[in-house]
Amino acid sequence: MYLYEKAAKDKSRSNLAVIRAGEYEGFFEKIKQPEWKPDFGPAVFNEKSGATVIGVRDFLVAYNANLNTKSVRRANSVAFDVREQGRVKTEDGTPSGKPVLGLNGEPVRIPGILKHVKAIGWFVKEYGIAQVSMNLTNIEETPLHVAFDACVQAAAERGLRVTGSEIVGMVPKKSLIDAGRYFLRKQRCSEGASEEELMDIAIRSMGLGELKPFDPIEKVIELKIQSTESKKSLVKMNMREFCNETLSDSPAPGGGSVAALMGALGASLGGMVANLSAGKRGWDDKLEYFSDWAVKAQQLKDELLSLVDEDTAAFNKVMDSFALPKASAEEKTARSAAIEAATKYAAEVPLKVMETASKSYALLAEMAEKGNPASISDVGVGALATRACIEGAALNVRINLAQLKDEKVKSDLLDKMGKIFLNSSDQFLSIFKIVLDKLNKA
């Protein structure tokens, strides 16, 4: 048994291809060499079971670029241009020429454009096209969009065109989010778009749906996991459904979830002003500045939306703990402990809402000072929503702390809540003064 990639004890064995070198037949002798002593098990190659390799590695993306050719040879040329291993250097520079040998007697290689990429060209009978088939083994250093653009560049230099691409299997959401931002950046547009929009831009820009429909729910890992979860999500309701659910005789969603939603709306308005400012005619030199703020607004909005559901979940935990049995002394003790823990969590969630929403003030202050003046009233509404969120969440911290028995925990949480509350009031007044001054001058 051999360990490879991040699990490798011997770093010279990190690459699986190095372990496999010599193939099955050659391993009977290879395993006898001291440097090839297995990590586990005897140094004898079993002709029936072979060897086992176990590795830990970062997520690998199997990714294919579609070409407007059926030629495997031409697809291979593009693959050799982009893959890390590149191609063998020849004396006359042609693929069939005599290899140039290095001092160690091995062929000298001309490295390709991309690090951490394995690639080969092949013909796909099902689609009637040739592809560059790639394994991206480090998507942090060589992301999806970088591999796509490298193939576009290499293909164009050979008179070919990349018509689209496909992901084999699944992909982390971050790969598509990063790609969406990259293509917006190339378009000189603000990157402060929602995750859904960023993924859509990535899918369209790289032609991921050319060969078959690309369904993010089926292809993106996080979305696939979410689709299998049965729990009811408030943020997936439309506005009328959310209001109806709030208005019903059920105690949840209540003020805590509504406060978090107001915070999300406050951040969204700040982000809207940032996006409008980024796209304002004549403000091209300010694009990156406003785009960065719009990205931060999207992050705050998403965090606060997640807290809409988390607050209701926290309330439900309290209700569940009160419903625990209390017939025996042991049950009463367990029930009391569960109630205390659930109540503490129910106080911590709105405190987290306060902490997160308070970060929107920096965004709103910048937009009030430097944003598109035509949107100054939107900044004001955003500030009001943020203040309402923080003060509303504070009420929910208080009502839960009243039920806590641990005085030290209660004191610490009250102290944190008080500081955020007072700071919120100061920041709100500062921003709102700017808003009113600008409105009065309009």
LINLINVEN-V966571 format. One record per residue. N is the residue number from 1. RES is the residue in three letters. SS is DSSP state (H for helix, E for strand, C for the rest). PSI is psi in degrees with one decimal (NA if undefined). Layout:
n & res & ss & psi
N & RES & SS & PSI
N & RES & SS & PSI
This chain:
n & res & ss & psi
1 & MET & C & 131.1
2 & TYR & E & 144.6
3 & LEU & E & 137.8
4 & TYR & E & 176.7
5 & GLU & E & -134.2
6 & LYS & C & -18.3
7 & ALA & C & -10.0
8 & ALA & C & 127.7
9 & LYS & C & -37.0
10 & ASP & C & 110.4
11 & LYS & H & -22.2
12 & SER & H & -13.1
13 & ARG & H & 11.6
14 & SER & C & -39.5
15 & ASN & C & 124.7
16 & LEU & H & -34.2
17 & ALA & H & -31.4
18 & VAL & H & -40.9
19 & ILE & H & -40.3
20 & ARG & H & -16.4
21 & ALA & C & 135.3
22 & GLY & C & -10.8
23 & GLU & H & 179.4
24 & TYR & H & -47.6
25 & GLU & H & -36.2
26 & GLY & H & -12.8
27 & PHE & H & -19.2
28 & PHE & H & -36.6
29 & GLU & H & -37.2
30 & LYS & H & -39.5
31 & ILE & C & -18.0
32 & LYS & C & -17.9
33 & GLN & C & 137.6
34 & PRO & H & -38.6
35 & GLU & H & -8.9
36 & TRP & H & 23.5
37 & LYS & C & 129.2
38 & PRO & C & 154.5
39 & ASP & C & -32.9
40 & PHE & C & 145.2
41 & GLY & C & 170.6
42 & PRO & C & 155.3
43 & ALA & C & 51.8
44 & VAL & C & 126.4
45 & PHE & C & 123.5
46 & ASN & C & 116.1
47 & GLU & C & -18.1
48 & LYS & C & -44.1
49 & SER & C & -13.3
50 & GLY & C & -148.5
51 & ALA & C & 161.0
52 & THR & C & 136.7
53 & VAL & E & 136.4
54 & ILE & E & 129.4
55 & GLY & E & 155.8
56 & VAL & E & 128.1
57 & ARG & C & 167.3
58 & ASP & C & 166.8
59 & PHE & C & 132.2
60 & LEU & C & 133.8
61 & VAL & E & 121.8
62 & ALA & E & 117.1
63 & TYR & E & 130.8
64 & ASN & E & 135.3
65 & ALA & E & 128.3
66 & ASN & E & 134.2
67 & LEU & E & 155.1
68 & ASN & C & 50.5
69 & THR & C & 160.5
70 & LYS & C & -2.4
71 & SER & C & 117.0
72 & VAL & H & -35.8
73 & ARG & H & -42.8
74 & ARG & H & -35.7
75 & ALA & H & -38.8
76 & ASN & H & -37.2
77 & SER & H & -43.2
78 & VAL & H & -42.0
79 & ALA & H & -43.1
80 & PHE & H & -30.0
81 & ASP & H & -36.8
82 & VAL & H & -29.9
83 & ARG & C & 152.4
84 & GLU & C & -40.2
85 & GLN & C & -21.8
86 & GLY & C & -134.8
87 & ARG & E & 163.0
88 & VAL & E & 133.7
89 & LYS & C & 133.4
90 & THR & E & 158.7
91 & GLU & C & -36.9
92 & ASP & C & 3.9
93 & GLY & C & 3.5
94 & THR & C & 154.9
95 & PRO & C & -30.2
96 & SER & C & 3.4
97 & GLY & C & 172.6
98 & LYS & C & 127.1
99 & PRO & E & 142.0
100 & VAL & C & 127.8
101 & LEU & E & 143.4
102 & GLY & C & -176.0
103 & LEU & C & -26.3
104 & ASN & C & 3.6
105 & GLY & C & -4.3
106 & GLU & C & 150.6
107 & PRO & E & 138.2
108 & VAL & C & 138.1
109 & ARG & E & 145.3
110 & ILE & E & 110.1
111 & PRO & C & 152.6
112 & GLY & C & -175.9
113 & ILE & C & -38.2
114 & LEU & C & 139.0
115 & LYS & C & 151.9
116 & HIS & C & 34.4
117 & VAL & E & 129.1
118 & LYS & E & 135.7
119 & ALA & E & 151.2
120 & ILE & E & 153.6
121 & GLY & E & 144.1
122 & TRP & E & 165.3
123 & PHE & E & 132.1
124 & VAL & E & 105.2
125 & LYS & C & -37.0
126 & GLU & C & -35.8
127 & TYR & C & -11.5
128 & GLY & C & 31.6
129 & ILE & E & 163.2
130 & ALA & E & 149.3
131 & GLN & E & 157.4
132 & VAL & E & 111.3
133 & SER & E & 121.9
134 & MET & E & 149.5
135 & ASN & E & 117.8
136 & LEU & E & 106.7
137 & THR & C & -7.9
138 & ASN & C & 89.6
139 & ILE & C & -3.5
140 & GLU & C & -43.5
141 & GLU & C & -34.4
142 & THR & C & 88.7
143 & PRO & C & 170.3
144 & LEU & H & -49.2
145 & HIS & H & -29.2
146 & VAL & H & -40.9
147 & ALA & H & -41.7
148 & PHE & H & -50.0
149 & ASP & H & -34.2
150 & ALA & H & -40.5
151 & CYS & H & -40.0
152 & VAL & H & -46.4
153 & GLN & H & -49.3
154 & ALA & H & -39.7
155 & ALA & H & -43.7
156 & ALA & H & -37.8
157 & GLU & H & -17.4
158 & ARG & C & 15.5
159 & GLY & C & 15.7
160 & LEU & C & 172.8
161 & ARG & C & 136.8
162 & VAL & E & 118.1
163 & THR & E & -14.5
164 & GLY & E & -170.1
165 & SER & E & 172.0
166 & GLU & E & 148.5
167 & ILE & E & 125.1
168 & VAL & E & 118.8
169 & GLY & C & -134.3
170 & MET & C & 168.3
171 & VAL & E & 144.9
172 & PRO & C & 146.6
173 & LYS & H & -37.0
174 & LYS & H & -34.0
175 & SER & H & -41.5
176 & LEU & H & -36.3
177 & ILE & H & -47.2
178 & ASP & H & -39.8
179 & ALA & H & -42.5
180 & GLY & H & -43.3
181 & ARG & H & -38.8
182 & TYR & H & -45.5
183 & PHE & H & -32.0
184 & LEU & H & -39.9
185 & ARG & H & -40.8
186 & LYS & H & -30.3
187 & GLN & C & -1.2
188 & ARG & C & 44.2
189 & CYS & C & 161.0
190 & SER & C & 140.4
191 & GLU & C & 2.2
192 & GLY & C & 56.5
193 & ALA & C & 161.8
194 & SER & C & 161.5
195 & GLU & H & -40.6
196 & GLU & H & -43.3
197 & GLU & H & -40.2
198 & LEU & H & -42.2
199 & MET & H & -39.2
200 & ASP & H & -41.3
201 & ILE & H & -41.2
202 & ALA & H & -45.0
203 & ILE & H & -44.3
204 & ARG & H & -41.9
205 & SER & H & -36.5
206 & MET & C & 4.5
207 & GLY & C & 40.6
208 & LEU & C & -15.0
209 & GLY & C & 15.6
210 & GLU & C & -45.2
211 & LEU & C & -32.3
212 & LYS & C & 154.2
213 & PRO & C & 136.8
214 & PHE & C & 107.0
215 & ASP & C & 108.8
216 & PRO & H & -34.0
217 & ILE & H & -31.0
218 & GLU & H & -24.2
219 & LYS & H & -20.7
220 & VAL & E & 123.9
221 & ILE & H & -52.6
222 & GLU & H & -38.9
223 & LEU & H & -34.6
224 & LYS & H & -42.3
225 & ILE & H & -45.7
226 & GLN & H & -36.0
227 & SER & H & -20.3
228 & THR & H & -9.6
229 & GLU & C & 133.0
230 & SER & C & -10.5
231 & LYS & C & 145.7
232 & LYS & C & 130.6
233 & SER & C & 125.6
234 & LEU & H & -37.5
235 & VAL & H & -10.9
236 & LYS & H & -3.0
237 & MET & C & 155.4
238 & ASN & C & 172.4
239 & MET & H & -40.6
240 & ARG & H & -41.8
241 & GLU & H & -42.2
242 & PHE & H & -45.5
243 & CYS & H & -39.7
244 & ASN & H & -41.9
245 & GLU & H & -39.5
246 & THR & H & -39.0
247 & LEU & H & -16.4
248 & SER & C & 177.0
249 & ASP & C & 8.3
250 & SER & C & 137.8
251 & PRO & C & -11.8
252 & ALA & C & 136.4
253 & PRO & C & 148.5
254 & GLY & C & -151.3
255 & GLY & H & -33.3
256 & GLY & H & -45.9
257 & SER & H & -39.5
258 & VAL & H & -38.3
259 & ALA & H & -45.0
260 & ALA & H & -39.0
261 & LEU & H & -41.4
262 & MET & H & -38.7
263 & GLY & H & -41.2
264 & ALA & H & -38.4
265 & LEU & H & -37.1
266 & GLY & H & -46.3
267 & ALA & H & -38.0
268 & SER & H & -40.8
269 & LEU & H & -40.0
270 & GLY & H & -41.5
271 & GLY & H & -35.3
272 & MET & H & -44.9
273 & VAL & H & -38.4
274 & ALA & H & -43.7
275 & ASN & H & -40.6
276 & LEU & H & -36.9
277 & SER & H & -37.2
278 & ALA & H & -31.0
279 & GLY & C & 6.2
280 & LYS & C & 132.3
281 & ARG & C & 131.6
282 & GLY & C & -4.2
283 & TRP & C & 29.9
284 & ASP & H & -33.3
285 & ASP & H & -10.5
286 & LYS & H & 4.0
287 & LEU & H & -52.3
288 & GLU & H & -40.2
289 & TYR & H & -52.8
290 & PHE & H & -32.9
291 & SER & H & -42.5
292 & ASP & H & -41.2
293 & TRP & H & -36.2
294 & ALA & H & -37.0
295 & VAL & H & -43.7
296 & LYS & H & -38.1
297 & ALA & H & -41.0
298 & GLN & H & -41.6
299 & GLN & H & -43.8
300 & LEU & H & -42.7
301 & LYS & H & -45.6
302 & ASP & H & -40.2
303 & GLU & H & -43.9
304 & LEU & H & -35.3
305 & LEU & H & -38.0
306 & SER & H & -30.2
307 & LEU & H & -18.2
308 & VAL & H & -49.0
309 & ASP & H & -36.4
310 & GLU & H & -34.3
311 & ASP & H & -42.7
312 & THR & H & -39.2
313 & ALA & H & -38.2
314 & ALA & H & -42.4
315 & PHE & H & -41.9
316 & ASN & H & -32.2
317 & LYS & H & -38.9
318 & VAL & H & -46.4
319 & MET & H & -41.1
320 & ASP & H & -37.4
321 & SER & H & -34.9
322 & PHE & H & -24.1
323 & ALA & C & -1.4
324 & LEU & C & 152.9
325 & PRO & C & 151.2
326 & LYS & C & 36.3
327 & ALA & C & -41.8
328 & SER & C & 169.9
329 & ALA & H & -39.9
330 & GLU & H & -42.3
331 & GLU & H & -39.0
332 & LYS & H & -41.7
333 & THR & H & -45.6
334 & ALA & H & -40.3
335 & ARG & H & -44.1
336 & SER & H & -41.2
337 & ALA & H & -40.2
338 & ALA & H & -41.3
339 & ILE & H & -43.6
340 & GLU & H & -46.3
341 & ALA & H & -43.4
342 & ALA & H & -38.6
343 & THR & H & -41.2
344 & LYS & H & -45.3
345 & TYR & H & -39.5
346 & ALA & H & -24.4
347 & ALA & H & -33.8
348 & GLU & H & -33.3
349 & VAL & H & -51.8
350 & PRO & H & -27.4
351 & LEU & H & -39.3
352 & LYS & H & -36.0
353 & VAL & H & -45.4
354 & MET & H & -46.8
355 & GLU & H & -42.5
356 & THR & H & -46.7
357 & ALA & H & -34.1
358 & SER & H & -24.5
359 & LYS & C & -19.3
360 & SER & H & -22.9
361 & TYR & H & -37.8
362 & ALA & H & -43.8
363 & LEU & H & -49.7
364 & LEU & H & -35.5
365 & ALA & H & -43.5
366 & GLU & H & -41.5
367 & MET & H & -34.9
368 & ALA & H & -40.7
369 & GLU & H & -44.4
370 & LYS & H & -6.9
371 & GLY & C & 174.9
372 & ASN & C & 116.9
373 & PRO & H & -23.5
374 & ALA & H & -15.0
375 & SER & H & 19.4
376 & ILE & H & -32.7
377 & SER & H & -31.2
378 & ASP & H & -35.7
379 & VAL & H & -41.7
380 & GLY & H & -43.9
381 & VAL & H & -38.6
382 & GLY & H & -40.6
383 & ALA & H & -40.3
384 & LEU & H & -42.2
385 & ALA & H & -38.5
386 & THR & H & -43.1
387 & ARG & H & -43.4
388 & ALA & H & -38.9
389 & CYS & H & -50.2
390 & ILE & H & -43.5
391 & GLU & H & -34.2
392 & GLY & H & -41.5
393 & ALA & H & -35.0
394 & ALA & H & -38.2
395 & LEU & H & -37.2
396 & ASN & H & -30.7
397 & VAL & H & -47.0
398 & ARG & H & -46.9
399 & ILE & H & -29.9
400 & ASN & H & -36.9
401 & LEU & H & -28.3
402 & ALA & C & -23.7
403 & GLN & C & -7.9
404 & LEU & C & 143.6
405 & LYS & C & -27.0
406 & ASP & C & 104.3
407 & GLU & H & -32.9
408 & LYS & H & -46.8
409 & VAL & H & -44.9
410 & LYS & H & -44.2
411 & SER & H & -43.8
412 & ASP & H & -45.0
413 & LEU & H & -38.1
414 & LEU & H & -38.9
415 & ASP & H & -46.3
416 & LYS & H & -43.8
417 & MET & H & -44.3
418 & GLY & H & -41.3
419 & LYS & H & -44.9
420 & ILE & H & -40.7
421 & PHE & H & -49.4
422 & LEU & H & -41.8
423 & ASN & H & -36.9
424 & SER & H & -44.2
425 & SER & H & -43.7
426 & ASP & H & -45.9
427 & GLN & H & -39.8
428 & PHE & H & -48.3
429 & LEU & H & -37.9
430 & SER & H & -46.3
431 & ILE & H & -43.2
432 & PHE & H & -29.7
433 & LYS & H & -42.8
434 & ILE & H & -43.4
435 & VAL & H & -49.1
436 & LEU & H & -39.0
437 & ASP & H & -43.2
438 & LYS & H & -36.0
439 & LEU & H & -38.2
440 & ASN & H & -28.1
441 & LYS & H & -13.7
442 & ALA & C & NA
